[in-house]
C-alpha cells in the first residue's frame, strides 16, 4: 500500500476545504469560550485523528484551558468500519474529577467509540462533560450521543485528511476529502 499512496490522485472530492475548516474552528473556539465563562476547561482529545483539530481548536478558545490526550483503538473492525469494541492505549495523565471537560473528536460515525469513552470518562466524576466533534456522520449512528458542538455534518462517505486516516496515511492533508472507493476496495497491507 505504501508505494501506491498518492495524496492528490487518491482523493475524489474535497468535502471541507482548508479555509472552511479554519473559519469553523474560529467559530467553535469563540462559542466554547463564551459558553464556559471564566471557568477553566480541560480539553480531552482522542488520538490520533483529532490531533490537528485539537491543535487548532485549543488556540481558538479564549479562556484558560488544560489539555490531556487519550488514545483508543477499536478492534475487530476493518480499516473503514469501527467495531465498537474499544481498547484504551493511552489513558488520561491527570484526574478530571470536578473539572469541566470537553472531549475533542475528529468524527462521530456509528458513535460506538464515543459511547464507550463517555461512560468511561463519566466514571471519573468530572463536573461537566461535553463533546465537540469536527465531523458528524449521522447516517450511520447506532447509539444516541449528546453532541454539544459539531463542525460539519457530512454524508455517509469515507473521508480522510486533517487528521483522518486510511491505513494510517492521508492524515497530513490540509482539507477533508473523500477517498476514491477504489483505493479502499483492496485492503491495506
Ligand atoms: P465510530 O465508533 O463508528 O463513531 O467511529 C469513530 C472512529 O472511527 C473515528 O474516531 C475515526 O477514527 C474512525 N472513522 C469513522 N469514520 C471515518 C472516516 O470516514 N474516515 C476516517 N476515519 C473514520
Boltz pocket constraint, residues with backbone or C-beta under 6 A from the ligand:
constraints:
  - pocket:
      binder: B
      contacts: [[A, 49], [A, 79], [A, 80], [A, 82], [A, 84], [A, 106], [A, 107], [A, 108], [A, 109], [A, 110], [A, 111], [A, 112], [A, 113], [A, 114], [A, 157], [A, 158], [A, 159], [A, 160], [A, 164], [A, 165], [A, 166]]
      max_distance: 6.0
